[in-house]
Protein backbone atom coordinates (compact mmCIF):
# COMPACT_ATOMS: atom_id res chain seq x y z
CA UNK A 1 0.00 0.00 0.00
CA UNK A 2 2.94 2.34 -0.29
CA UNK A 3 2.25 5.47 -2.30
CA UNK A 4 -1.53 5.08 -2.06
CA UNK A 5 -3.58 7.23 0.30
CA UNK A 6 -5.21 5.46 3.19
CA UNK A 7 -8.94 5.19 2.74
CA UNK A 8 -10.12 5.84 6.30
CA UNK A 9 -8.95 9.49 6.46
CA UNK A 10 -10.48 10.12 3.04
CA UNK A 11 -13.78 8.57 4.14
CA UNK A 12 -13.80 10.63 7.34
CA UNK A 13 -13.03 13.81 5.38
CA UNK A 14 -15.89 13.12 2.96
CA UNK A 15 -18.27 12.42 5.85
CA UNK A 16 -17.20 15.67 7.49
CA UNK A 17 -17.90 17.61 4.32
CA UNK A 18 -21.27 15.93 3.92
CA UNK A 19 -22.15 16.83 7.51
CA UNK A 20 -21.20 20.48 6.89
CA UNK A 21 -23.45 20.64 3.82
CA UNK A 22 -26.31 19.00 5.73
CA UNK A 23 -25.90 21.33 8.75
CA UNK A 24 -25.77 24.43 6.54
CA UNK A 25 -28.86 23.27 4.65
CA UNK A 26 -30.73 22.61 7.89
CA UNK A 27 -29.93 26.13 9.08
CA UNK A 28 -30.91 27.87 5.84
CA UNK A 29 -34.10 26.01 4.91
CA UNK A 30 -36.23 27.97 7.42
CA UNK A 31 -34.77 31.24 6.09
CA UNK A 32 -35.53 30.25 2.52
CA UNK A 33 -39.09 29.19 3.35
CA UNK A 34 -39.73 32.42 5.25
CA UNK A 35 -38.17 34.44 2.38
CA UNK A 36 -35.55 35.92 4.69
CA UNK A 37 -32.65 34.20 2.88
CA UNK A 38 -30.35 36.48 0.92
CA UNK A 39 -27.67 35.15 -1.38
CA UNK A 40 -24.14 36.36 -0.67
CA UNK A 41 -23.93 38.81 -3.54
CA UNK A 42 -27.24 40.39 -2.65
CA UNK A 43 -26.04 40.96 0.91
CA UNK A 44 -22.86 42.68 -0.29
CA UNK A 45 -24.65 44.79 -2.89
CA UNK A 46 -27.30 45.93 -0.38
CA UNK A 47 -24.59 46.84 2.13
CA UNK A 48 -22.74 48.83 -0.54
CA UNK A 49 -25.92 50.67 -1.54
CA UNK A 50 -26.65 51.46 2.12
CA UNK A 51 -23.15 52.91 2.50
CA UNK A 52 -23.62 55.14 -0.54
CA UNK A 53 -27.27 56.18 -0.09
CA UNK A 54 -27.50 56.39 3.69
CA UNK A 55 -23.91 57.32 4.53
CA UNK A 56 -23.46 54.20 6.67
CA UNK A 57 -20.09 52.98 7.86
CA UNK A 58 -18.55 50.20 5.78
CA UNK A 59 -18.22 46.88 7.62
CA UNK A 60 -14.46 46.89 6.99
CA UNK A 61 -12.05 49.81 6.97
CA UNK A 62 -10.03 50.57 3.85
CA UNK A 63 -6.88 49.56 5.71
CA UNK A 64 -8.50 46.29 6.76
CA UNK A 65 -9.52 45.58 3.17
CA UNK A 66 -5.98 46.24 1.91
CA UNK A 67 -4.56 43.94 4.60
CA UNK A 68 -7.03 41.22 3.64
CA UNK A 69 -6.04 41.43 -0.03
CA UNK A 70 -2.33 41.41 0.91
CA UNK A 71 -2.80 38.22 2.93
CA UNK A 72 -4.83 36.58 0.17
CA UNK A 73 -2.10 37.42 -2.35
CA UNK A 74 0.49 35.84 -0.06
CA UNK A 75 -1.63 32.69 0.25
CA UNK A 76 -2.08 32.50 -3.53
CA UNK A 77 1.68 32.95 -4.03
CA UNK A 78 2.39 30.11 -1.61
CA UNK A 79 -0.12 27.86 -3.39
CA UNK A 80 1.41 28.73 -6.78
CA UNK A 81 4.91 28.04 -5.45
CA UNK A 82 3.93 24.60 -4.18
CA UNK A 83 2.12 23.66 -7.42
CA UNK A 84 5.05 24.51 -9.73
Secondary structure, 3 states (H helix, E strand, C coil): CCCCCCHHHHHHHHHHHHHHHHHHHHHHHHHHHCCCCCCHHHHHHHHHHHHHHHCCCCCCCHHHHHHHHHHHHHHHHHHHHHHC
